[in-house]
Amino acid sequence: MKRVTINTNYVGLVFKKGKLKNVLTAGTYWLGFGEDMTLYDMAKEYYYTVAELDILLENADFVNLIHLVSVADNELALVYQNKNFKNVLTAGRHAIWKSLSAYNFVKVDISNINIDETIDKNLLEKAPLLNYIRAYKVESFEKALLFIDGKFEKVMEAGNYVYWKNSTTIQVIKTDMRQLNMEIIGQEILTKDKAQLRVNFSIQYKVDDIIKALLENKEFEKQLYITMQLALRECIGLMTFDELMESKEKIAEMVMAITLDKVENLGVKLTNCGVKDIVLPGDVKEIMNQVLVAEKRAQANIITRREETASTRSLLNTAKLMEDNAMLYKLKEMEYVEKIAEKINNISLSGSGQIVDQLKQIFVK
């Protein structure tokens, strides 16, 4: 004989020769010869095999001490202890002790990917449920397409989306709806007069129709790049080198006009485009520099000739006035003598006495 004591919230299962003989709750008991007792804390989960549970369920006292929860293959059971979420039970039979705590079990169908609105969304962020859901986030500047089992379902606006994890395949494809930039760099293009140039072109665009962009077209950004590249080549190929240099802004207008309908079929709207750089080959650049220098020299010569002509005309007019007016001639003569005198500190004279008389004659009418 063996005396055992069982405390409150504990239970003892008495086995004899491997068979459950008795279920003991709080109290003091004597075990007979050949009897063994296994003590369980009713506040903790009871782990067992399927065969063990089948045997234990044959004992009515054991059945009265447990909550038996059966969960189907397409279900989950949410366990609430004292009205607080505690755990998730998957498919199978589960035995939970009826302890001092109050338990509540809520079954949910996960054969459908959509989560019932009655389930608190805050629970989906807790660890026990994270392994059973799929979460997707669409940012405020994005839109997305939802595919279920490979079939397009709907357009997803900005927000958080959660679905049950099951055999259903879910795919979410997102795209940025903000204004985007694309660079077409280093395009080597021949002009109409066979001049080879390297052009850098810039594009600003926005996704206008997400269904056309992502569903009806594959890799719409690559298609947009090729469309703009071909349009750029076409426009420059219609212009001579001189026309291109004189009116680069026309290229953007021509490219926009050519690609308007094509980019609309890609679900894209062009907002702006333009030529960033035109890089000339070395020999063409040298020729252009020579032409520029020659043009500037010609312009400088024209300006010089124009100034010389104006100066000569002014002298001629002055000479005519002085020819008709002797006093004006004398005043002009005195003006130049004054200018000469300003530049001279000392004057040394050598010669006969006639020099002084000659100087006097300058100031005599």
C-alpha positions, 0 to 999 in steps of 0.5 A: 500500500502507498499513500499519495496526496493530490493538491488542488488543480491537480489530477492523478491517473491510476494505472494497473497493468497499463490500464486506467483504473481510477481518476483521482482529484484533490485529496489523500488516497491509498494505492493498492499493490501493482498500481501506479499513479501519474500526476498532471497539473490541470493548468498545463496542456495534456499531451497524449497519443491517439491510442492513449486518448481512445483508452482514456475516453472510456473512463467517465471520470476522465471525460468529466475532467476535460474539454474534448475539442474535435477540429476538422481538416479545414478548421482551426480552433481558437482557444480563449482562457478567461476570455483572453486568446491563448492558443490555436488548435489544428486538425485532430482531437484535443483534450484540455483539463477543466481547471480553475480557468474558464475556457472557450473555443471558437472554430473557424473555417480556413477552406476559404481564404477570407478571414471572418470579420467576427475575428478580432484583427489584433489576434492576427498579429499574435504569434500563435496565429502568424503561422496560419495567415498570409499578410500583404501590405499595399503602400499609400503610393501603390496599387496591386493586382490580386490573383487567386489560383492563377486567376485575376480577382481584383485591384487592391488599393492601399491597405493591409490584407490578410488571408488564411493559409491553405492550399489556395495559391495567392499572388499579389503584384504591386506597382508604384503609382507615383511619377517615375523617371526613365533614362535612355542613355548612350543611343548612337543614332545617324541623322538624315545627313549621316552624322553619327551622334550619341544621345541621352534622353529622359522620360517622366511617366506615371502608371495610369491603368494598372490592369493594362500595365501588369495584366495585359502587358508583360514587363511594361517598363521594358516595352516602354523603354523600347517604344521610346528608343525607337521613337527617338531614333525615328525623329532624329533620323528625319532631321539633319545635323544642323536642324538638330542643333538649332531645334533640339526642343522639337525632338521631345514634341515629335517623340510625344506625338509618335508614342502617345497611342502606344504608351496608352496601350501600356497603361502609362501616361507620359508627363514629360520628356526631353534630350539631356545631352548630345555627344559628338564624335571627336572628329565632328566635334573638332569640325564644329569647333573650327566652324564656330571659330570661323563664324566668330572671326567673321562676326568680329571682322564685320564689327571692326569694318562697321566701326572703321566705316563709322569713324571714317564717316565722322572724320569726313563730316568733321573735315567738311565743317572745318573746310567751310569754317576757318574759326572751327579749324583753328579751334580744332587745331588748338584742341590738339595742341592742348592735348599734346601739351598735356603729354609734354613736361619740357620743350627744348627748341634749337634753331634760329629766332624764326621758330618763336615767330612761327609758334606765334603764327599758330595762334594768329588768325 
